[in-house]
Amino acid sequence: MTSVLDEKRRVVLPKEIVEELDLDEGTAVAFERRRGVVIMKKVGRGEDSLREAMAWNPKRVRKPQPVREEEVREIWD
């Protein structure tokens, strides 16, 4: 199966893939790179979504800033 990017870098998914993954308009999908291959998968709910979010590891471009004690208290209070 193949598809072509349009002028806005969008791609139309083949009908077979849409049906197999049970994708609808507005369904979230995740992209992952593995050894030069891009993998697309449907983002689930609950534990699967959390696992995917925790596995996301963006390239750091700046040094992390320390969190102030007040900020931590705002989160946990």
C-alpha positions, 0 to 999 in steps of 0.5 A: 500500500502506498500514498502520496503527501499533498502540498501540506504534507498530509497523507491519505491512509489506505482504507484497509488501514483505517478499517483495521485500526478502527480509525475515525475522524478525530482519532489520535495516532502516535508516530514512532521511529525505529531503526529508520522506519516510522510506525503509526499506531492508534493512541488508546485510552487509559494505561496504553495512553499513559505508557505511550506518553511516558515513553515519549522522549523529546530531544532536549535543547536547553538545560532543564530549569529547577522547579521551585518549591512553590510550584510543587506545592501548587501541583499537590495542594 
